[in-house]
Every structure is written in C-alpha cells, then in structure tokens.
Amino acid sequence: MENAIHIEDTADSRAAQGRHRLAFGGLFLFTLLLYARPNEAFPGLLGDFPIVKIVAVFTLFTYIASKIAAGEKLTVWPVEFKMLVMLTALGLVLIPIAQSPQDSIDLLTELFLKVVTIFMLMINLLDSRERLRSMMKLVVIAGTVLAFFAISNFVAGKFQVADKHVGIRIAGVVGGIFENPNDLATSLCLLVPMAVALALTSVGLARIGYSACAAMLSIAVVLTFSRGGFLGLASVAGVLLWKLARRNRALSAFGLIATLGVFLAAMPTGYSNRITSIFDSESDPTGSSQARIELLNRAAAVASGHIVVGVGMGNFHTYSIREQRAHNSFLEISAELGVAGLIAYLVMIFAPLRSLRQIERETIGTPRHSHSIVGERGSNGNHDYYFSVALQTSLIAYIVCSFFGSIQYLWFLYYPLAYAVALRAIHRADSLGGQETVPQVSPVLRPLATEGVLWKSRGTSLRRPMIEAAKTSAGDSGGPNGY
C-alpha cells in the first residue's frame, strides 16, 4: 500500500525535475567561482568586488522566488540537512558563552552559513542525473586545473616557505581553502573517485580525459607532501579496488597496476621519509609530527572538559597551543560544540553511506553497455552504481583526512555529501516511478495516469482508479526501494 501511495507523489516529483533552471545556473556559476577565486586570480581587475557574494545572493533569491511561484515547499529535509542545521543552531546558541564571541560570529557569517545555504540549494536543485553529472564534471575539471598548477609549481621549484613546524612545500595557485597544502590535498583527494566514475561512465576521448584527470589529481595530492592526503589517497585506491573488483576483476587489476605506477612515478625525493613519520614521530626532522601529537592531547583534554557545553564554534584556538587548530575534525568539533555537535557531525557523515551502499547493491548487476545518455556509456542503473561507489569512496576519504585536519566547517565535505543526498533522491524517484508500470492496470485506466502527471486535482483525483489498482496488485510487500 505504501508503494502505491508513493506513485502519486513520485509522478509529481518526476514532472518537477529540471525546474528552477535559473537558480541551477546560479549554483553552477557559484561553484565555478568557488574554485576559480577570481578576486585572487585577477586582483588588479576585480580588487575587493564581491562577485561571489553577489552570485550567491542572486542564486538564493532566484531559487526562493521560483519556489514560491511554483507553489512548492522551500526545501526537503533529509537527515543530513537536519544535522547541518543542528550544528548551525549550536554555533549560534554558544556565542554568548564563548571566550571569543566574535570568532564564532565571523566563522558563521563568513563561511558556515554560506555552506548551509549552498548545501540546501544543492539538495533541492540537483534533481536529475544530468544536473548531478554536470556538477561533478565541473568540480573535477576545476580541481584538475588546480592540480595542474600545483604540479607545475613543484616542477618549477616554487615552494611555500613556512615555519619550522611545516617545512617547505607547495601551495595552491589560489588562496582560501585551496592555499594550505594539507587542505589542497584533501580537496583534490575527494575528487579522484568522482573522476574515476566519470571515466567509467564515458566513452572515447571523454573516458581518456577523465582518466587523465584522476591521474593528475592523484599526483598533485602526493606532491603536497600531506600525510593526511596520502592516507586519504590510499583509502581511495583501496575502496575503489575492493568495490569494483566485485564487478570487473580485470578492470580492478589494471587499476591497481595503474595506481602503483602513478604513485611510483609521482613520488618525490624525501616523500617516503615524511610518510614514515606518521608511524614514527621521532623521524620527522621538522618537528611537525611531534607538534601534532601535543595538539591532539590538548584537543582531547579540552573536549573532555566541555562534554555538554562546548567552548564555542571557532574558539578552540583560544585553548590551544600557540593559537593552533587541533588538526583533527572530530576532536575539534567535540571541543567547540560538545557531544551534541559531535553526534550531529557523525550522523551527517555516516547517514548517506548506508543509502549509497543500498544503491550499489541494487545496481551492481546493471548491464554496462546499454546507452541512456548520448556519447556516454551505461544505463541509469549503471551510472547510479558507479556514482554510489565514487561517493562512498569520497566520504570514506574525507573521514580519513578528518583525523589529520580541522576541516569540519570547510566546503570539502558538503559537496560530496549533497551529491549523495541528491543521488539517493533521484534513484528512489526512479525506483518508485518504475513501479507505475509493474501493476497490471487496465488499458482503459492508463490515460488517467498520464493526465495525473500533467496536473494536480483536488478532492477526487483522476489518478485514484489507477492507484487503487496498483494497491491491489502491489500488495503490502514494500518493494525493493525501502531504505
């Protein structure tokens, strides 16, 4: 019965796919600007002109106006978004008792509220595979450009000279979240699985191009000399090979050989010594590894001393050693937002893994050589399979990198997280929509189902006979899509 009732709702949601094109265009442009950072790339031309803020505000108001005009609710409320709102609420509530209230206000207004807004737009506007795929293409290509310049800087010997605890390493070609080598490594690492998925669902030159993107992103991660980035990249390789081996062992064996080849070719002099310091802190001549251990101990002490009420969003540095971050997202968010913030953060990260795994199981047997998108290989199920595997891998890589960086409020998590929510909704809508043809409905009633897709009716619905027939045929089995 539940599946039959969902038929009516799914028909409406599928008919609504592709709406709000102007708002989606604004979201697409905002993401491009987020990676390009035009104010830093062209300081003489743009200066402090707030082009990114203008695009963000325009996108939000366009989205709200189009939603009101269409008579639709403003947003969906998946559990991930609820947890994100809870983190925001905790940040606001703790402002008055924070040691530095202004730090909390600055973090919220300058970054986190923007993250929440863009996340809300993504989970509502990425309502089709075409939109989801186009957004993935954008971030992969934009990330590859950043990777190319990072590799070029390393080859040219253009290094970032930092203090004795960091040493000499490359920095990103643009500032902000892509300037610090550790943050740059994390951002590029999360894009590698998406590049692999795009390659496996493309043909011809596109497949070669996205494969090259995956290789370039991986090389750039290695050249950042980031230990967290290395472990994140290792987790990406391990998860992808493990999951894809279930479907194509030859492809997995080739992937293993290619991964080892890329790693050996990209591994610079001294890299092995830095990786060894992960397990032996005394072997790190820069003192960075030892300093990290001290920071972790301090973060654990602050978190345990503020279990119920945290020290305030963005305030850990006031309790830290030399004003440094904890370099561990889980400990830092626990210290700043208390155990409630930590639980919300963990639920937000781990919730999509279950549904992505469900999609993977449902689509693992999908034929790989049917065509649904011109110039690209695979059915919708085939695309969902590779995308679900890729997003699981990105989230697992984020979890690994989170143990070595304070990245809980940055953009790195929220793009793949939004993609996971969007993929779940798209796959579920298709699964429910596909059941419209499963029940043996009388041919006389079939035109009524078509009419129901085009317009709503109040009171007695023209679709009701079809739904009642579906109830009788479907029974109460629940179907294959209840997750």
C-alpha positions as CSV (number, residue, x, y, z in Angstrom):
1,M,0.0,0.0,0.0
2,E,2.8,2.4,0.9
3,N,4.4,1.9,-2.6
4,A,1.1,2.5,-4.3
5,I,0.6,5.8,-2.4
6,H,4.1,6.8,-3.4
7,I,3.2,6.5,-7.1
8,E,1.2,9.7,-7.0
9,D,3.9,11.7,-5.2
10,T,6.6,10.3,-7.5
11,A,4.7,11.4,-10.6
12,D,4.6,14.9,-9.3
13,S,8.3,14.9,-8.3
14,R,9.4,13.5,-11.6
15,A,7.4,16.1,-13.5
16,A,9.1,18.8,-11.4
17,Q,12.6,17.7,-12.4
18,G,14.5,20.2,-14.4
19,R,12.7,23.2,-13.0
20,H,14.3,26.3,-11.5
21,R,16.9,26.4,-14.3
22,L,18.0,30.0,-13.5
23,A,18.7,29.1,-9.9
24,F,20.6,26.0,-11.0
25,G,22.6,28.2,-13.4
26,G,23.5,30.4,-10.4
27,L,24.5,27.4,-8.3
28,F,26.7,26.2,-11.2
29,L,28.4,29.6,-11.6
30,F,28.9,30.0,-7.8
31,T,30.7,26.6,-7.7
32,L,32.9,27.7,-10.6
33,L,33.8,30.9,-8.8
34,L,34.5,29.0,-5.6
35,Y,37.2,27.1,-7.4
36,A,38.5,29.9,-9.6
37,R,38.5,32.6,-6.9
38,P,38.6,35.4,-9.5
39,N,39.4,38.1,-6.9
40,E,42.7,36.4,-6.2
41,A,43.3,35.4,-9.8
42,F,42.7,38.9,-11.1
43,P,43.4,41.3,-8.2
44,G,44.1,44.3,-10.4
45,L,40.8,43.9,-12.3
46,L,38.3,42.9,-9.6
47,G,40.0,44.0,-6.4
48,D,37.6,43.5,-3.5
49,F,34.5,43.5,-5.7
50,P,32.2,40.8,-4.1
51,I,31.3,38.9,-7.2
52,V,31.0,35.5,-5.4
53,K,28.6,37.0,-2.8
54,I,26.6,38.7,-5.5
55,V,26.2,35.4,-7.3
56,A,25.3,33.6,-4.1
57,V,22.6,36.1,-3.1
58,F,21.2,36.2,-6.7
59,T,21.0,32.4,-6.7
60,L,19.3,32.2,-3.3
61,F,16.7,34.9,-4.2
62,T,16.0,33.4,-7.6
63,Y,15.5,30.0,-6.0
64,I,13.1,31.3,-3.4
65,A,11.1,33.3,-6.0
66,S,10.8,30.3,-8.3
67,K,9.8,28.0,-5.5
68,I,7.1,30.5,-4.4
69,A,5.9,30.9,-8.0
70,A,5.6,27.1,-8.4
71,G,3.8,26.7,-5.1
72,E,6.4,24.3,-3.8
73,K,7.8,23.9,-0.3
74,L,11.1,25.7,0.1
75,T,13.3,22.7,0.9
76,V,13.4,19.0,1.5
77,W,14.6,17.9,5.0
78,P,16.8,14.8,4.7
79,V,18.6,13.8,7.9
80,E,21.9,15.2,6.7
81,F,20.4,18.7,6.3
82,K,18.8,18.4,9.8
83,M,22.1,17.6,11.3
84,L,23.7,20.5,9.5
85,V,21.0,22.9,10.8
86,M,21.7,21.5,14.3
87,L,25.4,22.3,14.0
88,T,24.4,25.8,13.0
89,A,22.0,26.2,15.9
90,L,24.7,25.0,18.3
91,G,27.1,27.5,16.9
92,L,24.5,30.3,17.4
93,V,23.5,29.2,20.9
94,L,27.0,29.1,22.2
95,I,28.0,32.6,21.0
96,P,27.2,34.3,24.3
97,I,29.3,32.0,26.4
98,A,32.3,31.7,24.0
99,Q,35.6,33.1,25.2
100,S,35.7,35.0,21.8
101,P,32.2,35.5,20.6
102,Q,33.4,37.5,17.6
103,D,35.3,34.4,16.4
104,S,32.1,32.4,16.4
105,I,30.2,35.2,14.6
106,D,32.9,35.6,12.0
107,L,33.0,31.8,11.3
108,L,29.3,31.6,10.9
109,T,28.8,34.7,8.7
110,E,31.9,34.4,6.6
111,L,31.8,30.7,5.9
112,F,29.4,28.3,7.6
113,L,26.1,30.0,6.8
114,K,27.2,30.1,3.2
115,V,27.9,26.4,3.4
116,V,24.5,25.7,4.8
117,T,22.8,27.8,2.1
118,I,24.6,26.2,-0.8
119,F,24.0,22.7,0.6
120,M,20.3,23.5,0.8
121,L,20.3,24.7,-2.8
122,M,22.2,21.6,-4.0
123,I,20.0,19.0,-2.4
124,N,16.9,20.7,-4.0
125,L,18.3,21.7,-7.4
126,L,20.3,18.6,-8.2
127,D,17.1,16.7,-9.1
128,S,18.2,14.9,-12.2
129,R,21.2,12.7,-13.3
130,E,22.1,15.3,-15.9
131,R,22.4,18.1,-13.3
132,L,24.3,15.8,-10.9
133,R,26.7,14.7,-13.5
134,S,27.3,18.3,-14.8
135,M,28.1,19.4,-11.3
136,M,30.5,16.6,-10.8
137,K,32.2,17.4,-14.2
138,L,32.6,21.0,-13.1
139,V,34.3,20.2,-9.8
140,V,36.5,17.5,-11.3
141,I,37.7,19.7,-14.2
142,A,38.2,22.7,-11.9
143,G,40.1,20.6,-9.4
144,T,42.3,19.2,-12.2
145,V,43.2,22.8,-13.1
146,L,44.3,23.4,-9.5
147,A,46.2,20.1,-9.6
148,F,48.0,21.1,-12.8
149,F,49.2,24.4,-11.3
150,A,50.3,22.6,-8.1
151,I,52.3,20.1,-10.2
152,S,53.8,23.0,-12.2
153,N,54.8,24.8,-9.1
154,F,56.6,21.7,-7.8
155,V,58.4,21.2,-11.1
156,A,59.4,24.8,-11.2
157,G,60.6,24.8,-7.6
158,K,58.0,27.4,-6.4
159,F,57.5,26.4,-2.8
160,Q,55.7,27.9,0.1
161,V,58.2,28.8,2.8
162,A,56.5,28.3,6.2
163,D,57.7,28.0,9.8
164,K,59.9,25.2,11.1
165,H,56.9,23.0,12.0
166,V,55.7,22.8,8.4
167,G,58.9,23.0,6.3
168,I,59.0,23.9,2.6
169,R,56.1,22.7,0.5
170,I,54.0,23.8,-2.5
171,A,50.9,25.9,-2.0
172,G,47.8,26.2,-4.2
173,V,47.7,28.6,-7.1
174,V,44.7,30.3,-5.4
175,G,44.2,31.2,-1.8
176,G,41.5,30.4,0.7
177,I,40.7,26.8,1.2
178,F,43.0,25.8,-1.6
179,E,46.2,27.5,-0.4
180,N,47.2,25.4,2.5
181,P,48.9,22.2,1.1
182,N,47.0,19.9,3.6
183,D,43.7,21.4,2.7
184,L,44.6,21.3,-1.0
185,A,45.5,17.6,-0.7
186,T,42.1,16.9,0.9
187,S,40.1,18.8,-1.7
188,L,41.8,17.0,-4.6
189,C,41.7,13.6,-2.9
190,L,37.9,13.7,-2.7
191,L,37.6,14.4,-6.4
192,V,39.6,11.4,-7.5
193,P,36.7,8.9,-7.1
194,M,34.4,11.2,-9.0
195,A,36.9,11.4,-11.9
196,V,37.1,7.6,-11.9
197,A,33.2,7.3,-12.0
198,L,33.0,9.9,-14.8
199,A,35.7,7.9,-16.8
200,L,33.9,4.6,-16.3
201,T,30.5,6.1,-17.5
202,S,32.0,7.8,-20.5
203,V,33.3,6.7,-23.9
204,G,36.0,7.7,-26.3
205,L,38.0,10.8,-25.6
206,A,35.9,11.7,-22.6
207,R,36.9,8.5,-20.9
208,I,40.6,9.2,-21.6
209,G,40.2,12.8,-20.4
210,Y,38.6,11.9,-17.1
211,S,41.2,9.1,-16.5
212,A,43.9,11.7,-17.0
213,C,42.1,14.0,-14.5
214,A,42.1,11.2,-11.9
215,A,45.8,10.6,-12.5
216,M,46.7,14.3,-12.3
217,L,44.6,14.8,-9.1
218,S,46.4,11.8,-7.5
219,I,49.9,13.1,-8.5
220,A,49.1,16.6,-7.1
221,V,48.0,15.0,-3.7
222,V,51.3,13.2,-3.5
223,L,53.3,16.4,-4.3
224,T,51.7,18.3,-1.5
225,F,53.6,16.1,0.9
226,S,50.5,15.9,3.1
227,R,50.4,12.9,5.3
228,G,46.7,13.0,5.7
229,G,46.4,13.4,1.9
230,F,48.5,10.3,1.4
231,L,46.3,8.2,3.8
232,G,43.2,9.6,2.1
233,L,44.5,8.7,-1.3
234,A,45.4,5.2,-0.1
235,S,41.9,4.8,1.2
236,V,40.5,5.9,-2.2
237,A,42.6,3.3,-4.0
238,G,41.7,0.6,-1.5
239,V,37.9,1.2,-1.5
240,L,37.7,1.6,-5.3
241,L,39.7,-1.5,-6.0
242,W,37.7,-3.5,-3.4
243,K,34.3,-2.5,-4.7
244,L,35.0,-2.5,-8.4
245,A,36.6,-5.9,-8.1
246,R,33.2,-7.4,-7.4
247,R,32.1,-6.4,-10.9
248,N,35.2,-6.5,-13.1
249,R,38.3,-8.2,-11.8
250,A,40.3,-7.4,-14.9
251,L,39.5,-3.7,-14.5
252,S,40.4,-3.8,-10.9
253,A,43.8,-5.4,-11.6
254,F,44.5,-2.8,-14.2
255,G,43.5,-0.1,-11.8
256,L,45.9,-1.5,-9.1
257,I,48.8,-1.5,-11.6
258,A,48.0,2.0,-12.8
259,T,47.7,3.3,-9.3
260,L,51.1,1.9,-8.3
261,G,52.6,3.2,-11.5
262,V,51.2,6.7,-10.9
263,F,52.4,6.7,-7.2
264,L,55.9,5.5,-8.0
265,A,56.2,8.0,-10.9
266,A,55.0,10.9,-8.8
267,M,56.8,10.1,-5.5
268,P,59.4,12.8,-5.0
269,T,62.6,12.6,-3.1
270,G,62.1,12.6,0.7
271,Y,58.4,11.6,0.4
272,S,58.9,8.2,1.9
273,N,60.6,9.7,5.0
274,R,57.7,12.1,5.6
275,I,55.2,9.2,5.3
276,T,57.2,7.1,7.7
277,S,56.8,9.9,10.3
278,I,53.1,9.0,10.5
279,F,54.1,5.9,12.5
280,D,57.4,7.2,14.0
281,S,57.1,10.8,15.1
282,E,60.8,11.0,16.1
283,S,61.8,10.5,12.5
284,D,60.3,13.8,11.4
285,P,63.1,16.4,11.3
286,T,60.7,19.4,11.0
287,G,59.1,18.6,14.4
288,S,55.6,18.7,12.8
289,S,54.7,15.2,13.8
290,Q,55.6,15.8,17.4
291,A,53.7,19.1,17.5
292,R,50.6,17.3,16.1
293,I,50.7,14.8,19.0
294,E,50.8,17.7,21.5
295,L,47.8,19.4,19.8
296,L,45.8,16.1,19.8
297,N,46.4,15.7,23.5
298,R,45.3,19.3,24.1
299,A,42.2,18.9,22.0
300,A,41.2,15.7,23.8
301,A,41.6,17.5,27.1
302,V,39.5,20.4,26.0
303,A,36.8,18.1,24.6
304,S,36.7,16.0,27.7
305,G,36.4,19.1,29.9
306,H,33.5,20.5,27.8
307,I,31.4,17.5,27.1
308,V,28.0,19.0,27.4
309,V,28.6,22.7,26.6
310,G,31.4,23.3,24.1
311,V,33.8,26.3,24.1
312,G,32.0,27.8,21.0
313,M,32.3,27.5,17.3
314,G,35.7,28.6,16.1
315,N,37.0,29.0,19.6
316,F,39.3,26.0,20.1
317,H,42.4,28.0,19.2
318,T,42.0,30.1,22.3
319,Y,42.5,27.0,24.4
320,S,45.2,25.5,22.1
321,I,48.9,25.6,21.9
322,R,50.2,28.8,20.1
323,E,46.7,29.5,18.8
324,Q,46.8,26.4,16.5
325,R,43.9,24.3,15.3
326,A,43.5,20.7,16.6
327,H,44.3,19.1,13.2
328,N,41.5,16.6,14.0
329,S,38.0,17.5,13.0
330,F,36.3,15.1,15.4
331,L,38.2,16.3,18.5
332,E,37.8,20.0,17.5
333,I,34.1,19.9,16.8
334,S,33.6,18.0,20.1
335,A,35.6,20.6,22.0
336,E,33.7,23.5,20.3
337,L,30.1,22.2,20.1
338,G,30.1,19.5,22.8
339,V,28.9,15.9,22.5
340,A,25.7,17.0,20.7
341,G,27.8,18.7,18.0
342,L,29.9,15.6,17.6
343,I,26.9,13.3,17.3
344,A,25.3,15.6,14.7
345,Y,28.6,15.7,12.8
346,L,28.9,11.9,12.8
347,V,25.3,11.2,11.8
348,M,25.7,13.7,8.9
349,I,28.8,11.9,7.6
350,F,27.7,8.3,8.1
351,A,24.0,8.6,7.2
352,P,24.5,8.6,3.4
353,L,26.9,5.7,3.4
354,R,24.0,3.2,4.1
355,S,21.8,4.5,1.3
356,L,24.7,4.6,-1.1
357,R,25.6,1.0,-0.2
358,Q,21.9,0.1,-0.9
359,I,22.1,1.8,-4.3
360,E,25.3,-0.1,-5.0
361,R,23.7,-3.4,-4.2
362,E,20.6,-2.7,-6.3
363,T,22.6,-1.7,-9.4
364,I,25.6,-3.9,-9.3
365,G,24.1,-6.2,-11.9
366,T,23.1,-3.5,-14.3
367,P,24.2,-4.1,-17.9
368,R,27.3,-2.0,-18.7
369,H,26.8,-1.5,-22.4
370,S,23.3,0.0,-22.9
371,H,23.0,3.6,-23.7
372,S,20.9,6.2,-22.0
373,I,22.9,9.4,-22.4
374,V,24.3,10.3,-25.8
375,G,28.0,9.8,-26.0
376,E,28.2,8.2,-22.6
377,R,28.1,4.5,-21.7
378,G,25.6,2.8,-19.4
379,S,22.0,2.7,-18.3
380,N,20.7,4.9,-15.4
381,G,21.4,2.0,-13.1
382,N,24.9,1.7,-14.4
383,H,25.5,5.4,-13.7
384,D,24.0,5.1,-10.2
385,Y,26.3,2.1,-9.5
386,Y,29.5,4.0,-10.3
387,F,28.3,7.2,-8.7
388,S,27.3,5.5,-5.5
389,V,30.7,3.7,-5.3
390,A,32.5,7.0,-6.0
391,L,30.6,9.0,-3.4
392,Q,31.1,6.3,-0.8
393,T,34.8,6.4,-1.5
394,S,34.9,10.2,-1.3
395,L,33.1,10.2,2.1
396,I,35.4,7.5,3.4
397,A,38.4,9.5,2.2
398,Y,37.0,12.6,4.0
399,I,36.7,10.6,7.2
400,V,40.3,9.5,7.0
401,C,41.5,13.1,6.2
402,S,39.4,14.4,9.0
403,F,41.7,12.7,11.5
404,F,44.6,14.9,10.3
405,G,42.9,18.2,9.6
406,S,40.5,20.7,11.1
407,I,38.2,20.7,8.1
408,Q,34.8,20.2,9.6
409,Y,33.4,23.6,8.6
410,L,35.0,23.8,5.1
411,W,33.4,23.1,1.8
412,F,35.2,19.7,1.3
413,L,32.6,17.6,3.0
414,Y,29.4,19.4,1.9
415,Y,29.7,19.0,-1.9
416,P,30.1,15.2,-2.0
417,L,27.5,15.0,0.9
418,A,25.0,16.9,-1.2
419,Y,25.7,14.7,-4.2
420,A,25.0,11.7,-2.1
421,V,21.6,13.1,-0.9
422,A,20.7,14.1,-4.5
423,L,21.7,10.6,-5.9
424,R,19.6,8.9,-3.2
425,A,16.5,11.1,-4.1
426,I,17.0,10.6,-7.9
427,H,17.4,6.8,-7.6
428,R,14.5,6.5,-5.2
429,A,12.2,8.6,-7.5
430,D,13.1,6.3,-10.5
431,S,12.6,3.2,-8.4
432,L,9.1,4.3,-7.3
433,G,8.3,5.7,-10.7
434,G,9.3,2.5,-12.4
435,Q,6.6,0.7,-10.3
436,E,3.9,2.6,-12.2
437,T,4.3,0.0,-15.0
438,V,4.6,-3.0,-12.7
439,P,1.0,-3.4,-11.7
440,Q,-1.3,-4.8,-14.4
441,V,-3.5,-1.8,-14.8
442,S,-6.4,-2.0,-17.2
443,P,-5.6,-0.2,-20.6
444,V,-8.8,1.9,-20.0
445,L,-7.2,3.4,-16.9
446,R,-3.7,4.1,-18.4
447,P,-4.7,7.5,-19.9
448,L,-5.7,8.6,-16.4
449,A,-2.2,8.1,-15.2
450,T,-0.9,10.2,-18.0
451,E,-3.3,13.0,-17.1
452,G,-2.2,12.9,-13.4
453,V,1.4,13.7,-14.4
454,L,0.4,16.9,-16.1
455,W,-1.8,18.5,-13.5
456,K,-3.0,18.1,-9.9
457,S,-6.6,17.6,-9.0
458,R,-8.1,18.3,-5.6
459,G,-10.7,16.1,-3.9
460,T,-11.4,13.1,-6.1
461,S,-8.3,12.5,-8.2
462,L,-8.4,11.2,-11.7
463,R,-5.5,9.0,-10.8
464,R,-7.3,7.3,-7.9
465,P,-8.6,4.3,-10.0
466,M,-5.0,3.7,-11.2
467,I,-3.7,3.9,-7.6
468,E,-6.4,1.6,-6.2
469,A,-5.5,-0.9,-9.0
470,A,-1.8,-0.6,-8.1
471,K,-2.6,-1.2,-4.4
472,T,-4.4,-4.4,-5.3
473,S,-1.6,-5.6,-7.5
474,A,1.3,-4.4,-5.4
475,G,0.0,-5.7,-2.1
476,D,1.9,-4.8,1.1
477,S,5.3,-6.2,0.1
478,G,7.0,-2.9,0.3
479,G,9.0,-3.3,-2.9
480,P,12.8,-3.2,-3.4
481,N,13.3,0.5,-2.6
482,G,12.6,0.9,1.1
483,Y,15.7,2.4,2.6
